[in-house]
Amino acid sequence: MKSRYLNYNQKLKAEFADRVQKITINAGFTCPNRDGNKGIGGCTYCNNQTFSPEYCKPSKSVSQQIEEGIAFFQHKYSSQLYLAYFQSYTNTYDTFENLKAIYEQALSFPNVVGIVVGTRPDCVNNELLDYFADLARNYYIMIEYGIESTNDETLELINRGHNFECAKNAIFETANRGINTSGHIILGLPNESRATILSHAKKLSELPLTSLKMHQLQLVHGTKMAVQFTEYPDWFKLYSADEYIDLAIDFLELLRPEIAIERFVSQSPPKLLIAPEWGLKNYEFTAKLEKRLVERDTWQGKKY
């Protein structure tokens, strides 16, 4: 049966003969929203411990992390290619010379066919984007921008340190160079109504995004937002799994069909998660969402 949304993994399969696996890398970067350049304390929802695998430690070199990542995954499949995924903090926040050395260290491995670079839209420039465009002639290059919301009031509330116009400009500058461009959005940020959340889909559809990651708001220990949840509970609408499934499908219906979906949901470690606790693995959630798409007889872009 034909999929009811454009799955990013299927898009990768069409591009590569072998299976492609991301290896998460922590290259020891920081963030301008933490070191005082843009702000202090980072985004109110952020605790980087929520998405770093065990092998991914900044005390290890990029090469060591890739070697351990390959060792972790290679036994699962007889033939496999890899993308080095620079995920933690802002992975373009350094001198151009240092960035080149880090990226090229990752690309020196024979089975590493490209890099995915997670960053902020206010932390790229023409020199760096031109360099990525040069790399893209021989490798798979994806720049993944944290957008989080298209609403400037929300961006200010969560202490992002940039507005939506900044994100739009970075995405156009990247995509216009022929570079794969991804976005990240959080559904359910404080004070965002259902109508506001769905407006994100319409605005994102106007951007030249290759792919999109979306996930539910998660409240985790060690964040300012966890404190705000205690002090201002009326700011928050925490969705049940079923409520969020319908919200994500409503969002999907409004989204341009050519934007590939990398994920609908995220899962923080239980020891860090405050709420919501759904008791579902990511693949279990996706299976429930796909079943609901069939029940509603709907698909990505139906109302685009």
N, C-alpha and C positions, 0 to 999 in steps of 0.2 A: 504494500500500500504506500502511496506517495505521502511523504511527510507533510504535515500541516504548517510547518515553519522551516525556514532555512537554517539547518544545523551546521555550525562552524566545522565540526569534525568531518562532516560529509564534504564540505568545501575543501578541506585539507586533503581528503582522500582523492579528490578529483585532480589535485595539483601534484601529488607525489605517488610514486608507484608503491612505496612501502609505508607501513604505519609510521606516524610521526608522534613523538612523545615530548612534552615540555619538561625540562629540568629546571627547577626553580633555583635561582642564584641570589645570594645575599652578598653583594660586593662591598658592603660597609658604607654605603652612602648615608647622608642625613637628608634633611629637608629644610628649605628656606622658611617654612612655617614653624620650625622648631628651633633653629639656631639664631633667630632674631632678625634675619634678613627681611622676611615678610611678617613674621609673628613669633610668638612663644607658645609652646605647649602643643602645637600641632592641631589638626582638625579634631573637633570635639568627640567624634566617634572612634578615633583611631587608636588601636593597640596592635602593633605589627606582629605580636606573638600569635595573633589569630590565624595567620596564613603562612607561617614558615615551617616547612618540614624539618625533621630531625637532622638530616644531612646538611641542611642549609644554614651554616653559621658564618658570620663575617670574619671570625678568627681564621678561617680556612681560605686558602687562595681560590680564585675562580677555577683554576685547573683542577684542584683537589675536589671542589664541590661537583664539577662536571664528572670527574672520574667516579666519584661515589654515587652520583645520580645515575650514571650509566650502569654501574654495578647493581644498583637497586632495581632498575627496570629491565635489564637485558635478558634475564632468565624467563621473563613472561612471554616473550615473542622471539621467534627465530630470526626475524629480520626486522630492523627498526631504525628509524632516523630520529634525530633529536633537534629540538629548538632550545637554546639557552634562554631562559626566561628571567630577566632581571626585574624582580618584583618589589622587594622591600624598599620603602621610602622612595626617594626621587632619583631615578637612575640616569639622569642627564645633568645632575647637579655637581659638576666638577670642572676642571680645566679641560679644554678640548683634547690636549695631548694625553691626559690621564684616561679620559673616556675612550679614545681610540685604542689605547693599549689594553684596556679591560675588555672591550668588545672583541678585539682581534685575538686576544688570548682564548676567548670562548670559541671563535670561529676556526681556530687552528686544529680542532679535533676533527678527524676524517668524517665521522658520522653526524657531526653538527652541521645542519644545512641552513641555519639561520638564527636570528636572535629576535626576541620579543622584549621590548624595553618599556617598562612602566614608568610614567613620569607625570608631571604637572604641565598644564598648557602654558604656564608662565615661565617654564624652564627649558625652552628650546629657542634656537636662533637660526638664522639663515646658514651660517657656517656648518652647524651640526646637521641641519636638515639636508644640505647639499651633500654632506658626507654619507648620510644614510641612503640618499638617492644613488650615490656611486656604489655602495655596498649592494643595493638592491638589484644591480645588474647581474650579480653572481650568487646572491643568497636571498633567502626569504627574510624580509625585514618587516616587522610589525611594531608600530609605535602605539602604545596603549595609554590613552589620556584619562586621568580622573576628572570626570565632569561632575558627577554626583547629583547635581540638580541644574535645571535650566532657569531656576528662579533666583534672582539676585538677592532677595531678602533672605532666602534660605541659605545661600552661600555665605552671606555675612554672619548669620546666626551660628553656622557650624564652623566658622573661623577658617574658611578656605583660603582667603587672601587673594582671590581673583574673582572676576565676574564671568558671566556666561559668554559675553562678547569675546573675552580672552580665549575661551575654549573654542569658540567658532573659528576665530582667526588661526589658531594653531592647527586645527583639523583641516581647514582648507589649504593652508601652506604645506602641510604634510602630504595630503592626498594629491594635490596638484603636481607634486614631484613624482608621482607614481609609486608612492610608498603605501603599503597596507596600513590602514589607520583604524584603531579600535577605540571604543569609548566605554566608560564605566559609570553606571548610574545606580543610585540607591532608592528603592521605592519605600516610602513611609517615613521620610525625615520629619523632624518636629514641625508642627504647624502646617504641614502640607495636606490639603484636602484631596479627596479622590479626583476632583476636577483638575487640580494643579498637577497631580501625579500623571494623569492622562495627557495633560498638555505637553509634558516632557516628550512623549512619543511623537507628537506632531512636530515639535521643534527639532528633535533629533533626526527625523525623517528628511529634513531639509539639508542635512549635512552629508558630505561624501564619506560616510563611515563604511569600512569593510565589514566590521563586526561590532557587536555590543555585548557587554556583560551587564546583567542586572542582578540585583539580589535584594532580599528583604532587609529592612533595618534590623540590626542586631545590637542589643545593649550588652557591652562587655565590661568586666571589671578593669579598673585602671584608666578609665576615660572620664573626661569632663561630662560627657553626655550621661553617663551612669549617675553622676551626682545631680544633674539637671532633672533626670527622671524622678528622683526622689523629691526634689524641690518643686518641680512644675509638672506634675503628672498629666495635667490637661493639655500639655503640648503634644502628647504622644497618642498615636493610635497603633497599637500592636496587633497585627492581624493573626488570626488563626491560620493554620495551613490551608484550609479550604477557602477562607476569605482571600488569602493571598493568591491562591491559584486562579480564582476568578478575576482578581485585580490584574495579575500578570497577563491573562488571556485578553482582557479588555485593552491593555497596553499593546499587546501583540497585534491586535486587530487594526490598530491605528498606525503601526510601524511599517515603513517602506519595505516591501518584500525582499529587496536585494540586500538588506542588512542581515548578515549571518548572526545567529544567536550563539554565544559561547556558553552562557549559563543563565539560569533563571533564579538560582538560589545559592546561598553560601552557608557554610557550616563551621562555626567557631568551636574551638575545643571546649568540651563540657565544663572544665574547671574555670574557664574564663567567661562563659556565657551566663548572663543574667536572664535575658528573655529576648524573643519567645523561644520556648522549648517545645519543638514539634515531635521529637523522637523519630525523625525520618532521615535516612541517608539521602544524599543528593540524587542518586539514581532512582530511589523510591519516590522522591518528590516529583522528578521529571516524568516518571511513569504515570503518576496520578494526574499530572497536568496534561499529558498526551491523551489519556483516557477522557478527561474533561473536554478537551478540544473536539473529540469525536462526539461526545454527548451533546455538545452545543452546536455541532456541525459548523465549526468556524475555523479560521486559519489566519496566518500572518498577512496583514495588509487587506483584510476583508473590507475594512472601513477606511482604508488609506485614500 
